[in-house]
Each structure stands twice: as structure tokens, then as C-alpha cells.
Amino acid sequence: MPLLTPGVRYMLLSTICFALLNVCVKMLPHLPPLEIIFFRAALSLLLSYGALRQQRVYAWGQPGNRFYLLSRGAAGALGLALYFYTLQAMPLATAVTIQYLTPIFTAILGIFLVKERIGPWQWLFFLVSFGGVVVVKGVDMRVAPLYLIMGVLSALFGGLAYNAIRRMGGREHSLVVVLYSQLVVLPFCALYCLLHWTAPAGWQDWGLLLLIGILTQFSQVYKTKAYQTGSLASISNLDYLGLLYALGLGFTFFGETFSFPSYLGMALVLLGVALNAGYSIRRHRVSAPQPAVEELAS
């Protein structure tokens, strides 16, 4: 089997788009995160609705799924807003590292929301990841406690959003899930913009806002295609390349560097997440030798 299968290529494109999106957000520290999200959501809404019309897919979802679609949208919006705040306030790689707690929260919340079991070893892996966040905070004085809490809450809301997707299973088109996310976040951000408008400064700001919307859509579409065409085992861990991108882009664009203990903390976070992913894949293969890969949306 070739290394660069279609699924791997799509996942690599998705991670690159998301890494560049992070850089664009960090380059707009003078704009409120909710204003950035407003422009992002407006463009993503138009692109998603246009794609659904082109594919002749009913855009408003099945009636039985609308509660979960709205729940996913609300949780995703809160998580995204908090994440954008941390991107502007923390070193890029640190904000991305804390965001990698999302799979951990997804698994823990899944115990209560979708009745999924967690193996004893997985609790150890979770502790390794949380320990890594503690190490990063303890040695990096640029991370204020408030923004650390916001980053952890962002990952928590991300876990809630992914559990809402799990509750729907594969019964909704991925673009319908994306569409609802924008429908939920857009009115809230529009109200904020009316009350606290900060005018983008020149063509550079407008260009970055446009690029954020385009990169968001491409990242979501490529990730969905990756899960549609590739095996979970071959593509899921490629998400962790985002930290390497963040380290390189943070140094290139913002001159960010870290001490060795900070790198150690980041490595612990990734180690815990990677061990948990590998354990979950092996357990899933034992219980279901030929699992069906469902469409996912981020």
C-alpha cells in the first residue's frame, strides 16, 4: 500500500490549512475573537449552503437530529471562541498543545453521553496528557492562569461537540453539521459586533479575514474526505502534526521559542493522546474486525 494514500493526502492538506488558519488569527490581535469568528462563520455558511444545494442535499437536517445539531453548534461555538482568545494571548504552540486535550475530554464525556467504556490503561494515558499541560504551565510564565483555564474549557466544549456528532452517528451529511455550527454562532457574533465593532485596519486585515474563512472551509472539507477515503488507523494520528506546524510557524512569524521543559510538557500531551488513540484503535479492531468509517465534521 502506498504511503501517500488519498486519505493521508487529504488529512495532510487539512492539517496544513488549519495551521495556517491559526497563524492568521494570531496576526489579528487587535480584532476581538468574536468578530473574527463572525467573518469566518459568514463565509463558511455561504460555502456550505452552496455546496449542499449543488449536491441536492436537504440543508436543515432530520427532525430527530436537530437538537444534537444545535447542541453541536453551541458547544463548538463556545469552544472556538475560547480557542481564538488563547491563540491571541498565548504562544502558538502552547495554545495548540492545550487544544489536544479535546480527544481526552471527548472520551471522558462519552462515558456519560454515549455510554462508551474507557479501559483502565486509558485513564493512565489521560493523566499523562494532563500532566503535560501542568508542566507547560509551570515552566512557561507567558501562560496566564486565566488563559490556561480558557484553553482547557475550549477543549472541554470541543469534547461536547464531538459527542453530539457521535449521538447522530452517520445519519447527517457532514456539511449539514458544519452549516448548523455557523447558524448557531453567527447571530451571537453579529450581536457582539453591533455592540463592540472594531473596524479592520486596511486591506491586510480584510485579506486575513477572508483567508480565515477559506482555510476553515478547506480544512473541514479535507478532513471529512480523509475520513471518507482512508482508514482511521492510517490518518487519525496525522492530526498531531499540527503541533510541529505550530512550533515552526510560531518561530517563523512570531519569533516564539521555548525551554526544554516546555518541549517536554508538549511531548507528554501528545504521548498521552497518541497512546489513547492507539489503544482505542486496537480495541475497536478486536470488537469489530471490519468497522465502517463514518463521516466526521470539525
VEXFI-239741 format. One record per atom (N, C-alpha, C): x negated, y negated, z. Coordinates in steps of 0.02 Angstrom, whole numbers, plus 32768, in hexadecimal, padded with zeros to 4 digits. Atoms other than C-alpha are relative to their C-alpha. Layout:
N
XYZ ...
END
This chain:
298
7FD5803C8000 800080008000 7FD47FC28000 8029803C8001 7FB67F557FD1 800A7FD7803F 7FFD80287FC2 7F8D7EE18062 80317FC67FF9 7FD4803A800A 7FE77E4A8018 804080157FDD 7FBE7FEE8019 80937E948000 802B7FC27FFC 7FD5803B8002 81237E1D7FD6 80147FE78045 7FED80147FBC 81597E1E808D 7FC87FDA8023 803980217FE1 80AA7DEF80C8 7FF57FBB7FE1 800980418021 809C7D658046 80347FCD8017 7FCB802D7FEA 81437D1B8078 7FF37FE88048 800C80127FBA 81137D1F8131 7FC67FD08006 8039802E8000 806C7CCB810F 80167FBA7FEA 7FE780418017 80C57C4180AE 802A7FDF8036 7FD5801C7FCB 81427C2C813C 7FD67FE38038 802980187FC8 80BB7C1A81C2 7FDA7FC17FEC 8024803B8017 805A7B9D8158 802E7FC37FFE 7FCF80378002 80F67B33813A 80107FE78047 7FEF80157FBC 811F7B3381F4 7FC57FDC8021 803B80217FE3 806C7B058224 7FFA7FB87FE5 80038043801D 806F7A7181AC 80387FD4801A 7FC980257FE2 81197A3E81F0 7FEC7FE58044 801780167FBE 80CD7A35829F 7FD27FC37FFB 802D80388009 804579C2825F 80267FC07FEE 7FD8803A8014 80C5794F820D 80247FE1803D 7FDD80197FC5 8128794282B0 7FCE7FDB802E 8032801F7FD3 808A791A8313 7FE57FBF7FE3 8017803D8020 805D78928295 80347FC88005 7FCB80327FF7 80FE783582C4 800D7FF4804A 7FF480087FB8 80E47812837E 802A7FC38012 7FDA803C7FF3 813A7769836F 804A80077FF2 7FB97FF3800D 81DF77B68337 801A80318034 7FE37FD17FCF 8252780A83B7 800B80457FDF 7FF67FBD801D 825978C8839E 8046800C7FE6 7FBB7FF58017 831778C4838F 800D7FDD7FBD 7FF980218041 8308784A82FF 7FDF802A7FC9 80217FD38031 828D78BE82A7 802D803C7FF2 7FD47FC68009 8304794F82C4 803D7FED7FD6 7FC680168028 839378E8827A 7FF080057FB6 80127FFD8047 833978D481D4 7FF380477FE9 800E7FB9800F 82FE798981D9 804180267FF5 7FC17FDB8003 83AE79C981F9 802A7FEA7FC4 7FD880198038 83FF795A8175 7FE980207FBF 80197FE3803E 838D799880EB 800B804C7FFE 7FF67FB87FFD 83967A4E8125 804980127FF4 7FB87FF5800A 84557A428129 80117FFE7FB7 7FF180078047 845D7A068076 7FE3803A7FD7 80207FC98025 83E27A898038 80228043800D 7FE07FC07FEE 84367B188096 804580057FE0 7FBD7FFE801C 84E57AE9805E 7FFD80087FB4 80077FF98048 84AB7AD57FAA 7FED80477FEC 80147FBB800F 84587B807FAE 803A80318009 7FC67FD57FF4 84F47BD17FF7 80347FF97FC8 7FD1800A8038 85617B837F70 7FE680217FC1 801D7FE2803C 84E87BBD7EEA 8007804C8002 7FFB7FB87FF9 84ED7C6E7F2F 80488017800B 7FB87FF27FF6 85AB7C637F46 800D80288040 7FF77FE37FBD 85A07C907FFE 802B7FD08029 7FD580297FD6 86297C528074 7FD67FE18038 803080237FD6 85CF7BCD80D9 80137FFE804A 7FEA800E7FBC 86377BCA8178 8001803D802E 80087FC67FD5 86197C7981B8 804180248010 7FC57FD97FED 868E7D0081F6 801C7FE58042 7FE2801C7FC2 870B7CC8827C 7FE6801F8040 80187FDF7FC3 86CD7D4882F9 7FB87FEE8012 804680117FF4 861B7D0782E9 7FF57FB68010 800B80487FFC 86397C4D82F8 7FE97FEA8046 801980127FBD 861F7C4883B5 7FB5800A8004 80487FF27FFE 85747C98839F 7FDA7FD27FD1 8021802F802E 854C7C29830A 7FF77FBC8022 800580407FDD 85737B8E8372 7FD08005803B 802E7FF77FC7 85167BD58409 7FB880007FE8 80437FFE801C 847F7BF9839D 7FEB7FB97FEC 801080448014 84887B488357 7FF07FD3803B 800B802A7FC6 84957AF68402 7FBE80118023 803F7FEB7FDF 84087B5C8451 7FC47FEE7FD5 80378010802D 839B7B4683B8 7FF17FB67FFE 800980498001 83B87A8A83B7 7FDC7FE8803E 802180147FC1 83877A77846E 7FB780168000 80447FE78002 82EE7AE48457 7FD57FD97FD0 802780268031 82B87A8583BC 7FF07FBA8019 800C80447FE6 82CC79DA840F 7FC880018034 80347FFB7FCD 82637A1084A4 7FBC80107FE1 803E7FED8021 81E17A5E8431 7FE07FC47FDD 801A803B8022 81CF79BD83CC 7FE37FCF8032 801C802A7FCC 81B5795C846D 7FBB80198015 80417FE67FEB 812879D1849F 7FCD7FF97FC9 802F80098037 80DA79C783F2 7FE17FBA8002 801980458000 80CC790A8406 7FD77FF1803F 802080117FC0 808F791084BB 7FC5802D8011 80367FD07FF0 801979A784BD 7FD180087FC6 80287FE98038 7F8779E38456 802780337FD7 7FD77FD7802D 7FCE7A3E83BF 7FFE804A8012 80077FB97FF2 7F897AEA83EA 802180138043 7FE17FF17FBF 7FC77ADE849E 804B80047FFA 7FB87FFF800A 80797AB58469 801580407FDC 7FF07FC38025 80777B4683ED 7FF8803D802D 800B7FC87FD3 80307BBC8471 803C800B802E 7FC77FFA7FD3 80BD7B9884EC 803E80177FDB 7FC67FEB8028 813B7BB0845F 8000804B7FF5 80037FB88009 80FD7C63844F 801F8027803A 7FD97FDF7FCC 815A7C8984F0 804680127FE9 7FBC7FF38019 81F97C8D8487 800F804B7FFA 7FEF7FB88003 81ED7D49845F 800780208044 7FFB7FE57FBD 81D47D6B8518 80457FF1801D 7FBD80127FE7 82717D0B8548 803780237FD9 7FCE7FDC8028 82CE7D5B84B8 800B8047801B 7FFB7FBC7FE5 82A87E0884FF 802080018044 7FE580007FBC 82D07DDA85B4 804B7FEF7FFE 7FB980138005 83747D838587 802980387FDE 7FDC7FC98022 83A07E188518 801980358030 7FE87FD07FCD 83B27E8285B6 80497FF08012 7FBF80157FE8 844B7E1D85E6 80317FF07FC7 7FD480188035 848E7DDE853F 801080357FCC 7FF37FCC8032 847C7E7284C9 7FF28046801B 80087FBF7FDE 845B7EFD8549 7FC6802A7FE5 803C7FDC8017 83AE7F2A8508 7FD48010803C 802A7FEA7FC9 83387F898579 7FB97FE77FF6 804680138001 82887F5185A5 7FD880358024 80297FCD7FE1 82027FD285C7 7FD37FE48036 802B80187FC9 81947FC88663 7FC17FDD7FE9 803D80208019 80F97F9E85FD 800E7FBA7FE7 7FF28042801C 81517F0A85AE 7FFF7FC98035 800380327FCB 81607EB28656 7FB87FEB800D 804680117FF9 80A37EBB8665 7FEA7FD27FC7 8012802B8038 80917E7085B7 801C7FB98009 7FE380427FF4 81077DE385E7 7FD67FD98033 802980217FCD 809D7DBD8681 7FBF7FE77FE2 803F80158021 80007DB58614 800B7FBE7FDB 7FF2803D8026 80517D3285A4 800D7FC5802E 7FF280377FD2 80957CCA8633 7FC07FEB8025 804080107FE1 7FEA7CD68687 7FD57FD57FD2 802580298030 7F9D7C8F85E8 80177FB88000 7FE580457FFD 80107BF785F1 7FE77FDD8040 8019801C7FC1 7FDD7BDD86A7 7FB77FEC7FFA 80478010800A 7F257BE38675 7FF97FC17FD6 8004803B802C 7F407B6585E8 80117FC18026 7FEC803B7FDA 7F9A7AED865C 7FCB7FEE8035 802F800E7FCA 7F1A7B0186E6 7FBF7FE07FE9 804180198016 7E827AD7867B 80067FC67FCF 7FF780378030 7ECC7A5A85FF 80267FC88021 7FE180377FDC 7EEF79B8865A 802A7FD47FD3 7FD78027802E 7F3F797085BD 804980178001 7FBD7FE47FFE 7FD979DC85E0 80227FEA8041 7FDB80177FC5 804E79808657 803380348014 7FCF7FCD7FE9 80BF79EF86C4 80447FF87FDF 7FBF800B801F 815B799E8679 8003801E7FBA 80007FE78045 812A79CA85C7 7FF5804C7FFF 80067FB77FFB 80F67A7985FD 8045801F800C 7FBD7FE87FF2 81A57A938644 802B7FFB7FC2 7FD98008803E 81F17A4E85A4 7FED80357FCC 80157FCC802F 81897AC7853D 801C80448012 7FE57FC07FEA 81BF7B5C85A5 804C80037FF5 7FB78002800D 82767B25859B 800F80067FB5 7FF77FF98048 82627B1584DF 7FFE80497FEB 80057FB8800F 822A7BCB84D6 803D8025801B 7FC47FE07FE4 82BC7BFC8548 803D7FF67FD3 7FC7800C802D 833C7BA984D7 7FF780257FBE 800D7FD8803C 82E77BFC8443 80158048800A 7FEA7FBC7FF0 83047CA38498 804B80087FFF 7FB77FFF8002 83BC7C7A84AE 80197FFF7FB7 7FEC80048046 83C97C4C83F5 7FF880427FDD 800B7FC08022 837D7CEF83BB 802E8037801A 7FD07FCF7FE6 83EF7D53842E 80457FF57FE1 7FC0800D8023 84857CFD83DE 7FFE801F7FBB 80077FE08042 84437D388335 8007804C8007 7FFB7FB77FF5 84317DE8837B 80498016800B 7FBA7FEE7FF4 84E67DE783B6 802780047FC0 7FDD7FFE8041 851C7DC58303 7FE780397FD5 801B7FCB8029 84AE7E5082C0 7FF17FE67FBA 800B80158045 84A57E478202 80407FEB7FDE 7FBE800E801C 85587E0D81EB 80057FBA7FE1 7FFF8042801D 852A7D5C81B5 7FC37FF57FD3 80388013802B 84C07D1A8127 7FD27FD28027 803080277FD9 84207CCE816A 80087FB57FF6 7FF78047800D 84437C278117 803E7FE48023 7FC680167FD8 84EC7C1F8170 7FE97FEF8047 801B800D7FBD 848E7C2C8215 7FD97FBE8001 8026803E8005 84187BA181DD 802F7FC47FF9 7FD08037800B 84AB7B3681A3 80217FEB8041 7FDE80107FC1 85047B42824B 7FD07FDD8030 803080217FD4 84657B1082A5 7FFD7FB57FF2 800380468013 84617A6E8244 80437FDD800F 7FBE801E7FF1 851D7A50825A 80067FEE804A 7FFD800E7FB8 85077A588317 7FD37FC68012 803280317FEA 846B79ED8325 800B7FBC7FE0 7FFC80408024 8496796782A4 802A7FCC8023 7FD880357FDF 8526790D82FE 7FDF7FE5803F 802080167FC2 84C7790983A3 7FC67FD17FF1 8039802A8011 842A78C38352 80177FBF7FDE 7FE6803C8020 8491784882EA 80167FCE8035 7FEB802C7FC9 84DE7802838A 7FC37FE08022 803E801A7FE1 843177F183D7 7FE17FCA7FD4 801F8030802E 83F17797833C 80277FBE7FFF 7FD8803D7FFE 8482771B8343 7FF07FD6803D 800D80237FC2 845676EF83F6 7FB77FED800A 8048800B7FF4 839876F883EE 7FD980047FBF 80207FFC8041 836776DB8339 7FBB7FE18001 8043801A800B 82AE76C78315 7FF180057FB5 80087FFF8049 828D76958261 7FBD80207FED 803F7FE5801A 820B77018206 7FD77FC87FE1 802C80368015 8174769681DC 7FE280117FBC 801D7FFB8042 815876958121 800A80447FDF 7FF77FC48029 814D771B809C 7FE0803E801F 80207FC67FE1 80D877898102 802F8024802F 7FD07FE17FD2 815B77A68189 803880227FDA 7FCA7FE28027 81E477C4810A 7FE8803F7FDC 801C7FC58021 8174783C80AB 7FF7803A802F 80087FCB7FCE 814B789D8149 8044801D8014 7FBD7FE87FEE 820478A88177 801C802D7FC9 7FE97FD78038 822E78E980CA 7FDA80427FFE 80297FC38000 819E796580D4 801480308038 7FE97FD67FC8 81DB79A4817E 803E80277FEC 7FC47FDD8016 828579CC8134 7FF380367FCD 80107FCE8034 823C7A25809D 7FDA803B801D 80277FCA7FE1 81BD7A888103 802C802C802D 7FD27FDA7FD6 82467ABB817D 802780337FD7 7FD77FD4802A 82B17B0280F2 7FD680387FE2 802B7FCD801D 82217B5D809D 7FEB80338035 80157FD27FCB 81E77BA68143 803880318011 7FC87FD47FEF 82947BEA816A 800F80317FC8 7FF07FD58039 82B27C2E80BB 7FCB80367FF8 80367FCF8008 82077C8280B0 800180348038 7FFE7FCF7FC9 821A7CD1815C 803980327FF5 7FC87FD3800D 82C47D17812D 7FEE80327FC9 80147FD38036 827F7D5D808A 7FCC80338018 80337FD27FE6 81ED7DAA80EA 8022803A8024 7FDE7FCA7FDC 82637E0B815C 802D80297FD2 7FD67FDA802F 82CE7E3D80C7 7FD780317FD6 80287FD8802F 823E7E84805F 7FC780268020 80397FDF7FE0 81BB7EBC80DE 80158027803E 7FF37FDA7FC3 81B27F36816E 7FF07FD4803C 800980287FC4 81BE7EEC821C 7FB98008801A 80437FF47FE5 811A7F3C8250 7FCA7FDA7FDA 8035801E8029 80B87EEE81C1 80027FB48001 7FFC80498006 80F77E3B81CE 800C7FDB8041 7FEC80247FC4 81327E13827F 7FC57FDE8022 8039801C7FDD 80847DF782C7 7FDE7FC77FDA 801E80378026 80567D7E823C 80167FBC801B 7FEB803E7FE0 80B77CFA829D 7FC97FE3802C 803380167FD1 80237CF28314 7FC87FD97FDD 803080298024 7FB97CA4828A 800D7FB6800D 7FEF80467FF4 80147C0482B9 7FD17FDF8032 802E801D7FCF 7F9F7BEC834D 7FBC7FEF7FE0 803F800E8022 7F057BF982DE 80077FC27FD4 7FF2803C8027 7F537B7A8268 80007FC3802C 7FFA80397FD3 7F797B0982FC 7FBC7FEA8019 804380127FEA 7EC77B11833B 7FD97FDC7FC9 8024801F8038 7E7F7AE9828F 801D7FBC7FED 7FE1803F8014 7EFD7A628262 7FFB7FCC8037 8006802F7FC9 7EF67A15830F 7FBB7FE08001 8045801B8003 7E397A0282FF 7FF77FD27FC3 800A8026803E 7E4279C4824A 80237FBD8001 7FD9803E8005 7ECB7942825D 7FFD7FD68040 7FFB80257FC2 7EC379128315 7FC28005802C 803D7FFA7FDA 7E1479418350 800880258041 7FF37FDD7FC2 7E5979B883D4 7FCF803A800A 802C7FC97FED 7DDF7A2C842B 801580198045 7FED7FE07FC2 7DF07AA184C0 7FC3801E8022 80337FDD7FDB 7D867AEC8549 800A804C7FF8 7FFB7FB78005 7D617BA7854E 803B801C8028 7FC67FE57FDB 7DE27BC785DA 80437FF37FDC 7FC2800D8026 7E687B75856D 800980337FC9 7FFC7FCD8034 7E3E7BEA84DE 80118044801E 7FF17FC17FDE 7E447C7B855A 804B80048010 7FB880017FF0 7EF37C478593 802A800B7FC2 7FDB7FF6803F 7F307C3C84DF 7FFB80487FEA 80097FBA8014 7EE77CE884BC 802C802E802B 7FD57FD77FD5 7F457D2F8553 80497FFC7FEA 7FBB80078018 7FEA7CE98513 800B802C7FC3 7FF97FD8803D 7FCE7D378468 7FF9804B800E 800A7FB97FEF 7F917DDB84B4 8040801D801C 7FC27FE77FE3 802E7DEF851D 803780077FCD 7FCB7FFD8034 80A17DC7848A 7FF180377FCE 80127FCD8031 80417E388412 80098046801D 7FF67FBE7FE1 80407ECB848D 804A80118006 7FB87FF47FFB 80FA7EB684A9 801E80117FBC 7FE67FF28043 811C7EB183EE 7FED80467FEA 80167FBD8014 80B47F4D83CF 802580368026 7FDB7FD07FD7 81087FA9845F 804880077FE8 7FBB7FFF8017 81B57F788420 800780247FBE 7FFD7FDF8041 818F7FB1836F 7FF8804B8007 800A7FB87FF7 814E805A83A9 803E8020801F 7FC57FE47FE1 81E480768419 803B80037FD0 7FC980018031 825B8044838E 7FF780387FCC 800C7FCA8031 820880BF8316 80128044801D 7FEF7FC07FE0 821E814D8393 804B800A8001 7FB77FF97FF9 82D7812983AD 80247FFE7FBD 7FE180068041 82FC80FF82F6 7FCA80047FCB 80387FF7802F 828081478277 80067FD57FC1 7FF78028803C 82CD80E481E6 802F7FC7800F 7FD480377FEE 83118041822D 800E7FD37FC5 7FEE80318033 836B7FC381C1 7FE77FBC8016 801980427FF0 831A7F1981B8 80377FCD7FF1 7FCB80328008 839A7E8F81D4 7FE17FBD7FED 801580448010 838F7DDE8194 7FFB7FD98041 8009802C7FC6 834C7D658216 7FFB7FB97FE8 80088047800F 83547CA68218 7FDF7FDD803A 801E80267FCC 82E37C308280 80177FBA8001 
END
